[in-house]
């Protein structure tokens, strides 16, 4: 949409198939957005003429990537910077020169790039990244091809700089949140078992024995794998292992945790004992991976992406990974407390059960819903329900019934080995707005 300021009056400009369009003005008659063409999940940059609505593609991301997003046009109109997602949790900032349509990677290490703005002279790009530890503000000289990114110290400590906005005089507003998370455990009937509150960002919680919760947390600075107990005890399982660990899961006996680690441009599978010992790397191929699950036979199953296609894989200690029968196209995987495996295919909003090398659909989802299997049915979270997220239980072969309302900021549910589910609750104690002045030689 385009609206005239200050008079108002809206004009519908174009359809877009992604919520991450992130429009940016290239000039007075041209907008650049990120959008996925019909029939594809791979987003690219598109220039739109606001007078005619005509659109033309600007980038053609490689099929082995996850697409291009968040364009930011330089003030002089010569460049567009954008984020190219290589893997889940691994990004590059790429510079598109509009004079010759050539692309150049401004960052090549794969560390996350969570937001960026231009200096008013179009010389530097300031961006948020977790390279070298916790999130901080960095800058890179777009004219000097030999220059490495340098950290910009603002004396604000560990912060995310997730949202930034700049004007053409060099003024920049930065959003700095003071995070506080809640990890909420629900029993199979939907009643709250316990809640763990922290003064950090915490996500991907999975409940194990005696209420112990393994999850990802930035309480030590960069994201790491932690175990938190309802009585307040904590154990740090990893220390700056790669740039981004995620998807932790318990072994059936509760003594081992498996998880995925992003290291630069690579993703691999690790295990560690619940006391932080015996860290072991299980894969070394670097392919995009998600959803590790322990199986009763001692192997770990997970899903892997090659190009735009997903498949089910398995690996055991000391053995090479191998594809699983019937797992082609599977993009997520979870286990019920009994150990039965369920997954979702990349071409449908359908959850299916995996048995004897075959996938059979058992439940339909609405777009955006997350799910956790129980032995008797499926727990479903609709984060977009109004006026607050809605939590449901759908028995196998039965109709959904609504459970008690989850926390108001719930966005995703994760499993519990004890039956039931976990909800990550994103709380904030406040948001600070920082104002700063950026320029070629000022920080």
N, C-alpha and C positions, 0 to 999 in steps of 0.2 A: 504494500500500500504506500501511496505518497500523499502527504498532507501539506497544504500551504501554511506557512507560519508568517504572521500570527493570526491570519484570518480564519484558518481552518478550511474544511472542505476536502474530503478524501477521494482519492482516485485509485481504483484497483489496477495494478500495473501488470502483475503476472502471477501465475500459479507456481508454487514450489513444493517439492515432495520431501523436504527435510526441515526439521525444526532448528537446524543450525545454519540457516541461510546467511545470517550476519551481513546485511547490506552495508556497502561502503560507497561513498560518492567518488567516482573517478573524475568527473567534471560536472558542469551544470546540467547536462542532459543525459548522463550515463551513470547507471548504478552497476556495481559488480556484486554478485551474490554467489553462494555455493548451492548447488542443486544437483540432484541425481536425475539422469534422463529416465524416461519411462522404461520399465522393464529391467532396471538396474539398481543396485544398492550402492554403487560406486559414485560418490559425489564428485563434482568438478566445478571449476569457476566459470561463470557465465556473465557476460556483459549485456545489460538491458537498456535499450533506448527508451527514455521515459515519455517521449512524444508519440512513438509508434508502438511501443511494447515489443519490438523486434528483439530477439535474443540471439547471441552468438557465443559459442564456447570459446574459452580462453586457455583451458588446460585439458590435458588428456592423461589422467593419472595411470601409472602402471597397474596391471591387473593384479599383481601380487601385493599391492598396497590396500589400505582401507579407504582411500580417497582423499580429496582435497577439501579444506574448509577454512572458515574464519578469515576471509580476505580483508586486507587493510591496504588501501591505496595511499601512496606517498603524497605529501602535499603538492609536489610539483607535477603530479600526474604521470610520471614516467614509469613508476614501478607499482606492482602489487605484491605485497608479501602475503603468504598464506601458509597454513599448516598442512603438511602431508603426513597422514598417519600411516606408519609402516606396520606396526602391530598394535594390539591393545596395550596402551601404556608406553608406546615408543613413537616419538614424533620427530619431524624435521621442519624447520622454517625454510621455505623456498622463496626465492625472489624471481618474479616474472618481469622481464624487461619488455615493455609494450612496444618499443620501437622495432625490435627484431624477433619478438615472441620467444626469446631464449630464456631458459630457466637455470637458476644457480642455487644450490643449497647453501644457506647461510650457516646452518648448524648441521653437523654430520655425525654426531655422537649418539643420536637416538634418545637422549634424555627428554623428558616431557617439556613441552612449551605450552604454558597454560594461558597466555595472554600477551599482547604486544602492541606497542604504539610507536609512531614515527616521531623523530625530532623535527622541529618546524623547518629546518633547512634540507630535509630529506637525506641527510648524511648518515644518521644512525638509526638503528631500530632497537628500542628498549623492549625487553621481554622477560616474562616470568618463567623460571625453570628450576628444577630440582637437581641440576647437574652439580656434583660435588657435595651433595648433602640435602638439607632442607630447602624448601622453596625460597628463592630470593630474586632480586632484580638484576638483570644482566643487560649489556648492550653490545652491539656488533656494528662495525664500520662497513657499510655496504659498498663503499668505493674502493676499499683496500682489500683485495682478494686474499692477501697473505695474513690479514689480521685475525687473531683468535678472539672469540668473545671474552669480555672482561666483566667481572662482577662489579655492580654499582652498590656501594655501601651507603645506606641511608640511616644507619644507627637504629633500625627498627627491630632487629633480631630476626628470628625465624617467622616468616609470614608467607602468604601464598601469592599476593599480588594477582589474584585470579581475575579481577576486573579492573581495567584501566581505560581512561579516556583522555585524549589530548586535544587541545585546540591549536590553532595555527600560530599562536604567539609563543608556544613553548610551555604553556601551563598544562599540568597533568593532574588529574584526580585519580587516586588509587583507593580501592576498597580493601580494608584490613579487618578481617573478622577475628573475634575472640571465640574460638570454637569450644563446644562442650557437647559430648556425645552420650547417648544412652543406648545400651545393648539390652534388649528386652526379650526374655524367654517366655514363650507361651506353651502351656500343656496341650494335649490333643483336643481338649474341649474348648480351647480359646481363652482360658483363664491365665493371668500373668503369674508365672512361677517366681521370677525375680527380675530385678533391673540393676544393671551395672552402669554407674555414671562415671564419666571421665572428663578431665579438662584438656581434651585433645580431639583430633579427628580420628574416629574409629569406624571401620567398615568391614564388610565380608565376615560377619560373625557366624561361627558354627559351634553349637553346644555339644560338649562331650560328657565324659563321666563326671558324676557328682556336681554337675552344674558348671564345670570348667568351660570357658569359652575361648576358642582360638580365633584370632582376628588380626586384621592389619591396623596399625596405629602409627601416627606421627608424633607420639608423645616424647620420643627421644630425638626429634629433628626430622630425619628422612623417614619414609615409610619402612616399617619392619613388621615381622610376625611376632605377636605376643599372645600369651595366655592370661586371661583375667578370671578371678574367682569371685563369687558373690560376697565373700568376706573381705574383699579388698586386696588380697595377695595377687601379685603379678609375676610373670616370668617372661623375659625377653629371649626369644628363640633365635633371632638373626640380628646381625649388626651390619648395616650398610652393605647388604648383599645385592649387588646390582643397583638399578635405579628404582625398581618398582616391583615388589612381590605382591601376589594377589591369589585369590581362590584357595585359601587353606582348607584342608579337610582332615578329619581324624581317621585313624585305622580302627577296625572294629574293636580291638582291645584297649583303645584309648592311650596307647603308649607311643605312637608315632604320628607325625603330621606331615602331609604332602602338600606342596604348593608350587605355583609357577613363579618364576623370576624373569623380569625383563633386564637384560644386560646389554645396553646400547641398542643395537638393531636386532638382537636375538632374544628368543624366549625358550626357556628350558625348565624341566621338571626336577624338583629337589624333594628330599625327605629329611626330617630332623626328629630326634627323640624329644619327648615332652619336657625334658629338663634342659634342652638346648644343646645336648651332645650329639655325636654321630651324624653330623651334617653330611649328606651324600647327594651328589648330582646323578640323576638317572638318565637324562638324555643330553645329547650334545649336537643336535642338528639345527637348533636355532629357529625352528618354524613356529608360527603363531599357535599357541596352545591355550586351552581353557578347561575348566571343569574336571579336575582330577578326582577320581573316586576309587577307594580301595575295594577290591573284590575278595570273596571268600577264599579263592585259590592263591591269595598272596600277591597277585598282580595289581597294577594300578592302571585303570582305564581313564582315558581323557579324549577330548576332541582336538583336532588339528586342522589348520587351514593351509591349503596349497592353491595359490591364486585366489579365486573366488569360491572354491569348493571346499567343503568341510567333510571330515570323515572321523570315524571312531578308531582309536588306537589303544594298544595296551603295551606295558613294559614291566619287566621284573628286574630285580637287582642282578647286575652282571650279564644281562641279555639285551639285545637290540630291540627297539620298538617294532611292533608289527601291526598291520591293519586288522580290524576285527570284522568278521562276516556280518553282513546286514547293516553295517554302520555308515555306508556312504551317504553324505548329505546331512549327517547329524551335527548340529551346531551347539548343543548343550547337553549336559549329562548330570543327573542326580540320583542318589540311592535312597530308597525307603529304609526305615529302621531294620526291616527284615533282610535287607541286602538286595532286593529286587531293583533293577536299573530302569530308569525312565529317561527319555530324552525328547528334544524338540528338533525337528528338521528345519533346514534353512528355507524351505519353500512353502511353509505353512505355519499358521498360528495354532498348532495342534501338538499336544503332548502324547507320546506313545510309550508303551512298555517294550523292553528288549528281552526276548526269550528265544533260545535255540537259534541264534543267528538271524532273527527276524524282528522287525519293528512293527508294532501294531498300534494304531491310534486308539486312545482311551478317553480323551477330553479335549474340548475346543476352548481356546482362549480368545479374549478380545485383545486388540493391539495395545501394547504397553504393559500388559499384566505380567507379573512374575509369579512363580509357582514353586511349591515344595511338595514332594510326594510323601504321603503317609502310607501305612499298611492298609488302611481302609478307604483311602480317597486322596484327593488333591487339595492342598491349601493354596489359595489364590489371593494375591494382593492387587487391587486396582488403585494405583497411586493417583489417578486423575479423577476419581469420583468426587462429586461435590455434595456437601461443602467440605468434606475431609476424605482421606483415603479410606477404602472399604476392604475388609478382610472377609474371605469366604471359605467354606469347606464344601467340596463337591464329592460325595461318596461315589465309588466306582459304580457306574450305571445309574446314578440317581441325580436329583436336582441340587443345585447350589443352596446352601443355607448360610445366612450371614452370621459371623462371629462378632464378639465385642469389638468395638472400633479400635484400630491400632493407633499408635502415636500420630499426631497431626502432621509430622514431617516425614512419615515413613515413605520410602521410595522403592524398597526391595526387601524380599524375605529370603532367608537362607535356612538350611536344615538343622535338625537336632538329632543326635544319635539316640536320645531318650524318647523320641516321638514328639510331635508338636513342631515348633518352628522358632526361629529367631527373627527379630526385626531390629534393624539399625535405625536409631532415632537421632536425627541431626538437629541438635539444639545450638543456639548461639547466645552468649552472654552480652552481645552487643556488636555493632559494626562501627568501626572508625573510618572516617574519610580523610585520607592524607592528601595534602596539596603540595605540589613541588614544581620547580621550574627546570626544564631540560633544555640543553643546547649542545653544541658540538664539544665544548670544553668544560661544561658544567655538569655536576652530578647532584 
